[in-house]
């Protein structure tokens, strides 16, 4: 049975789930969410797809799952991949997923939205500066962690890597320059060389056409 991922290309959280599906070579297809036209705020979406009004949502037969970390864990349970080799590694992956969602992706997602998807005259300069400074601290933590290792947890790719990279491959500017963070840069390069990796807009339909 083909798994369905309700998602949209601009969503870094959706990308975390799409990348897990792709790198585990699962049979899946994206179902486009028209987020920017308000679909996730509608009564039908909240009733039939996700009561939280968020993306992504994975549908596997009668199973409906929300939250990217939960989706990643479910896929690992199906395949035995990416979830850690030991209970200790599994807990460490979970630790980095929590950290990412609180410190990295939450800030990067908001900053990228404010800088790229709001009309220019409505972009709050003080909020953008504050969030950019918060993100710098998160990049420092991740870059230092990656200095002596190839992957965030263990000796191979895990859901920790697929979580923390969620917003870092996007082309839109949001104050992140890979060359400023050499260990993050090398890690992103290694990850992009793995079988099944693809960029966000190659995995999921996007709301906005690419800039000319």
C-alpha positions as CSV (number, residue, x, y, z in Angstrom):
1,X,0.0,0.0,0.0
2,X,1.3,3.4,-0.9
3,X,1.8,5.7,2.0
4,X,0.5,9.3,1.7
5,X,2.2,12.3,3.1
6,X,0.1,15.4,3.4
7,X,2.7,18.1,2.9
8,X,3.9,21.1,0.9
9,X,7.4,21.9,-0.4
10,X,8.0,25.0,1.6
11,X,7.5,23.2,4.9
12,X,10.8,22.1,6.6
13,X,8.8,19.9,9.0
14,X,7.2,18.1,6.1
15,X,10.7,17.7,4.5
16,X,11.9,15.8,7.6
17,X,9.2,13.2,7.0
18,X,9.6,13.2,3.2
19,X,13.3,12.6,3.5
20,X,12.8,9.7,5.9
21,X,10.4,8.1,3.4
22,X,12.7,8.7,0.5
23,X,15.9,7.5,2.2
24,X,14.2,4.3,3.4
25,X,13.0,3.7,-0.1
26,X,9.3,3.4,0.9
27,X,6.4,3.5,-1.5
28,X,4.9,6.9,-0.9
29,X,3.4,9.9,-2.6
30,X,2.9,13.5,-1.5
31,X,-0.5,15.0,-1.1
32,X,-0.3,18.8,-1.5
33,X,-1.5,21.0,1.3
34,X,-2.4,24.6,0.1
35,X,-1.1,26.1,3.3
36,X,-0.6,29.6,2.1
37,X,-4.3,29.8,1.1
38,X,-5.4,28.7,4.5
39,X,-6.2,25.1,4.0
40,X,-4.8,24.0,7.4
41,X,-7.0,26.5,9.1
42,X,-10.2,25.2,7.6
43,X,-12.8,23.2,9.3
44,X,-12.5,20.3,6.8
45,X,-8.8,19.9,7.2
46,X,-9.0,20.0,11.0
47,X,-11.8,17.5,11.0
48,X,-10.5,15.1,8.4
49,X,-6.7,15.5,8.3
50,X,-5.2,17.0,11.5
51,X,-7.1,18.6,14.3
52,X,-3.9,20.6,15.2
53,X,-4.0,22.3,11.8
54,X,-0.4,21.4,11.0
55,X,1.7,19.6,8.4
56,X,2.9,17.0,7.8
57,X,0.4,14.2,8.2
58,X,1.3,10.6,7.3
59,X,-1.5,8.2,6.2
60,X,-0.8,4.5,6.2
61,X,-4.0,2.7,5.7
62,X,-6.1,3.4,8.9
63,X,-3.1,4.9,10.6
64,X,-2.9,8.7,10.6
65,X,0.1,10.3,12.2
66,X,1.1,13.9,12.8
67,X,4.3,15.6,14.0
68,X,7.5,14.9,12.0
69,X,9.3,13.1,14.9
70,X,6.4,10.7,15.5
71,X,6.3,10.0,11.7
72,X,10.0,9.4,11.6
73,X,9.8,7.0,14.6
74,X,6.9,5.1,13.0
75,X,8.8,4.7,9.8
76,X,11.8,3.4,11.7
77,X,9.6,0.9,13.5
78,X,8.4,-0.4,10.1
79,X,11.8,-0.7,8.5
80,X,14.3,-1.0,11.4
81,X,16.3,1.8,10.0
82,X,17.4,5.3,11.2
83,X,16.2,4.8,14.8
84,X,19.4,3.9,16.5
85,X,21.3,0.7,17.1
86,X,20.8,0.6,20.9
87,X,18.3,2.0,23.4
88,X,20.9,4.6,24.4
89,X,21.2,5.8,20.8
90,X,17.4,5.9,20.4
91,X,17.2,8.1,23.5
92,X,19.9,10.4,22.1
93,X,18.1,10.7,18.8
94,X,15.0,11.7,20.7
95,X,17.0,14.3,22.6
96,X,18.2,15.9,19.4
97,X,14.7,15.8,17.9
98,X,13.4,17.7,21.0
99,X,16.3,20.1,20.8
100,X,15.8,20.8,17.1
101,X,12.1,21.4,17.4
102,X,12.6,23.8,20.3
103,X,15.9,25.5,19.4
104,X,16.6,25.1,15.7
105,X,13.7,24.3,13.4
106,X,11.2,26.4,15.3
107,X,13.4,29.5,15.0
108,X,14.6,28.8,11.4
109,X,11.1,28.1,10.2
110,X,9.7,31.3,11.6
111,X,12.6,33.4,10.4
112,X,12.5,32.0,6.9
113,X,8.7,32.7,6.8
114,X,9.1,36.3,8.0
115,X,11.9,37.0,5.6
116,X,10.5,35.4,2.5
117,X,6.7,34.7,2.6
118,X,5.4,37.9,4.2
119,X,5.0,41.0,2.0
120,X,8.1,43.1,2.5
121,X,6.3,46.0,4.2
122,X,4.9,43.6,6.8
123,X,8.3,42.1,7.8
124,X,9.0,42.9,11.5
125,X,12.7,44.0,11.5
126,X,13.1,43.7,15.3
127,X,11.6,40.2,15.4
128,X,13.8,39.1,12.5
129,X,16.9,40.4,14.3
130,X,16.0,38.8,17.5
131,X,15.2,35.4,15.9
132,X,18.4,35.5,13.8
133,X,20.5,36.0,17.0
134,X,18.6,33.1,18.7
135,X,19.4,30.9,15.7
136,X,23.1,31.7,15.9
137,X,23.2,30.1,19.3
138,X,21.6,26.9,17.9
139,X,24.1,26.8,15.0
140,X,27.0,27.1,17.4
141,X,25.7,24.1,19.4
142,X,25.2,21.9,16.3
143,X,28.5,23.0,14.7
144,X,30.5,22.2,17.9
145,X,28.7,18.8,18.3
146,X,29.6,17.9,14.7
147,X,33.3,18.9,14.9
148,X,34.6,15.4,16.0
149,X,31.9,13.3,14.3
150,X,30.3,12.6,10.9
151,X,26.7,12.2,12.2
152,X,24.8,13.6,15.1
153,X,24.2,10.2,16.8
154,X,26.2,7.1,16.3
155,X,28.2,6.1,13.3
156,X,25.6,6.5,10.6
157,X,22.6,8.5,9.5
158,X,19.7,8.5,11.9
159,X,16.5,10.5,12.4
160,X,18.5,13.0,14.4
161,X,20.3,14.0,11.2
162,X,17.0,14.1,9.2
163,X,15.4,16.2,11.9
164,X,18.1,18.8,12.3
165,X,18.7,19.3,8.6
166,X,15.0,20.1,8.0
167,X,15.4,23.8,7.1
168,X,19.1,23.9,6.2
169,X,18.8,22.9,2.6
170,X,16.3,25.5,1.5
171,X,17.5,28.1,-1.0
172,X,15.6,31.1,0.4
173,X,17.7,33.4,2.5
174,X,17.1,33.4,6.3
175,X,20.5,34.3,7.7
176,X,22.1,30.9,7.4
177,X,25.3,30.6,5.4
178,X,26.8,27.2,5.3
179,X,30.3,28.6,4.9
180,X,30.0,30.2,8.3
181,X,29.7,26.8,10.0
182,X,32.3,24.4,8.5
183,X,31.2,21.3,10.5
184,X,27.5,21.8,9.6
185,X,28.5,22.4,6.0
186,X,30.5,19.2,5.8
187,X,27.7,17.2,7.5
188,X,25.1,18.6,5.1
189,X,27.3,17.6,2.2
190,X,27.8,14.1,3.6
191,X,24.0,13.7,4.1
192,X,23.2,14.9,0.6
193,X,25.5,12.2,-0.8
194,X,23.5,9.4,0.8
195,X,21.2,7.1,-1.2
196,X,17.7,8.4,-1.4
197,X,18.5,12.0,-0.4
198,X,16.8,14.7,-2.4
199,X,16.2,18.4,-1.9
200,X,12.9,19.6,-0.5
201,X,11.5,20.9,-3.7
202,X,12.4,17.7,-5.5
203,X,10.4,15.6,-3.0
204,X,7.3,17.7,-2.5
205,X,5.1,20.0,-4.5
206,X,5.6,23.6,-3.7
207,X,3.2,26.5,-3.4
208,X,5.3,29.1,-5.1
209,X,7.1,28.7,-8.4
210,X,10.9,29.0,-8.3
211,X,12.4,32.4,-8.7
212,X,13.5,33.3,-12.2
